[in-house]
Amino acid sequence: MAMETTSLVINIGSASKKYALYEEEKELATYHFEKEDGSFIVTETFNNAKEKLSLTENEYTQSTVFLLNRLKTKNNAFSIEQIGIRVVAPGTYFHATQPVTQEYITKLEEALLKAPLHIAPTLEEIKLLPSLFPDKPIVAVSDSAFHTTITESAQFYALPIETIQKYDIYRFGYHGISMQSIVRTLKKAINPLPRNIIICHLGSGSSITAVKDGKSYDTSMGFTPLEGLPMGTRVGNIDPGVITHLAKQLNLSPNDLDTYLNTQCGLHGLSGKTADVRELIALEQQGDKNAKRTLDYFSYHVKKYIGAYTAILNGVDLIVFTAGIGERSSIMRARILNDLEELGIIVNKEKNEAASSENVSFIEDVTSKVKIAVIKTNEMKEIMYSIQGIATSH
């Protein structure tokens, strides 16, 4: 039986875990583990056949072990030669994509206090991998690496410079893997690449990035993925005075406050019902005022960033919508882009409603000065690209 050399790509989230197997650039299989209505499931795609399986809580927790046992039941024999895992962690040290070493694990443990909700599940996975893949290179792919080029003005907070330097407090930005994936797709689709691009990654986590000459110029997420747009359950931008007030009123410790701002706020908190935009749209259509307010709030702040980034870029040539909401909701795209005619941004209703992210879909009207595209992000494949040179030189 022929052995196929493959890369294993891992993306661990707080509510789901994604795995993909690649032979060079060819996707062989994907596994998406998630919690659904109190139960645990995995969606397996293998040789283009999709199957949904129920899991025990232990199988979900030990997802990598489950995946490896599952692969043994297949007719193919896989030799996993390199592993890449997405890392979301604040700190200059984590700006670079690099091999996982004991030093890296120690640094990640130290960073745990800065962003426990994002780091903890990834750290747990990274600690497990060497026992499952002894002597195989494991590469930590930075979700911030794409943003190392943001301007100095975008990188700093107005804190005392000694505090900034001592505690390494900068705006690192996230969703960089997704942004790099979009730029890669655009370079193939448009020649030459438009100079000024605004990429709207809108999903349960949302961010917007200003791209100039193919490089990140500014981005909405900051020290952690909590800054910027309102998200599914994350508060986004907020007056710091409100945070200190909440800590006193709700008697919250720093860790409790971090959990509260990351998991109890955003669209879910404001609507009082759900973080799912599809459900909010349905509720709005039924006359739910909180749902309408929540969707208006989200659209308003996306539009506000588009305006701000148009200013700092000195114009925009292309706006891209990607991720769950950006790719699938023509209603939200239309809502966000409404009343931007003075900026030369005009969406075509028919093109917008017919758009599919499976291909690069352009949805601007013929009268629009700015191009508008719907593009599917492929973070898993981008992780695979990111580990190639690093893993082989390990």
C-alpha positions, 0 to 999 in steps of 0.5 A, a space after each residue: 500500500 502506497 504511503 502518502 506524505 501529508 500535512 495535518 492542519 489544526 485550528 482550535 476554537 473555543 466552540 469548535 475544532 477543525 482539522 484538515 489533511 493535505 498532500 502538498 496542496 491537495 485536500 484529502 480530508 477535513 474534520 470539524 468537531 463542534 458542540 451542537 444543542 448540548 451534544 458533540 458531533 464531528 463532520 467528516 469529509 473524506 474523498 468528497 464524501 461527507 458524514 456526520 458522526 455523534 461523539 461522546 464528550 471524551 471523544 470530543 475532548 480527545 479529538 486528535 486521538 479520535 481523528 487518528 483512530 478514524 484515519 486507521 479505518 480508511 483504505 489509505 495509509 497516511 504518513 503525517 510528516 508535519 503539523 501546523 496549528 493556528 495560534 492566537 496569542 498577544 505578544 511580540 514573540 508570537 508575531 512570527 510563525 515558528 516551530 513549537 519548542 519547549 521555549 515556545 510552550 513556556 512563552 504560551 503558558 506565560 501569555 495565558 493570563 493575557 487571553 485565557 479563552 483564546 490560548 487555553 484550548 490551543 495550548 492544551 492541543 500543542 502539549 498533546 501533539 508531540 506524544 502523538 507525533 514524535 519527531 515530527 515538526 510541529 509549527 505554530 502559525 501566527 494569526 498576527 503575522 500578517 499584521 506586522 506591517 501595520 503603521 506605527 500609529 496603528 500599533 500603539 495605545 496612548 499608555 505610558 511608553 514605559 508600561 507599553 515596553 515593560 508589558 509588551 502592550 501593542 495592537 497585534 491584530 488577528 484574523 491574519 491567516 484569513 487576510 493572507 488567504 484573501 490576498 492570495 486569492 486576489 493576486 490570482 483573480 486580479 492583475 495587478 492587485 488593487 492598491 487599496 483594499 478593505 477586507 471585512 472578515 465578518 463571522 462569529 468573530 469579526 474584524 476589518 483590515 486595511 490593506 495597502 500594496 498587499 500588506 496590512 496597514 491597519 486592523 480593527 482587532 488589537 492587543 486581543 481579539 476583543 477590540 474592534 467590531 461587536 461580534 457574536 459574543 464579544 463586546 468590541 470597542 467600549 469606553 474603558 470607564 464602562 469596564 471599571 464600572 462593570 467590575 465594581 457593579 458586578 463584583 468581577 475579578 479580572 478573569 471573570 471580567 474577561 470571560 464576561 466581555 468575551 462570552 456574554 456581550 456582542 450581538 448575543 448580549 445586545 439582542 438578549 436572544 442569539 448571536 446568530 445573524 440568520 436568527 436575528 434577521 428572522 426575528 427582525 422580520 417578525 417585529 423584534 425591536 432588539 433584533 433590529 437594534 442589534 443588526 443596525 448596531 453591527 452594520 453601523 460599526 462595520 460601515 464606520 470602519 469602512 469610512 475610517 479605513 477609506 480615509 487612512 488609505 486615501 481612497 479604496 479600490 476594492 472592498 472584500 466580504 468574507 467569513 460566515 456573515 460576509 460570504 453568506 448574508 446578502 442582506 447584511 452586505 446590502 445593509 452595510 453598503 447602503 448610503 455610501 454613494 458619496 464614497 463611490 461605493 454602490 452595490 448591485 442588488 441582483 449581483 449581491 443576491 446571486 453572489 457565491 463565495 465558491 468563486 470570486 463574485 463581484 457585486 458592485 454596480 456599473 456606476 460604482 467607482 469601487 469594486 466589491 467582492 465576495 470571497 471565500 476565506 480558506 484559513 486551513 489551506 493558508 496554514 498549510 502554505 505557512 508551514 511549508 518552508 519552516 517544517 521542512 527546515 526543522 
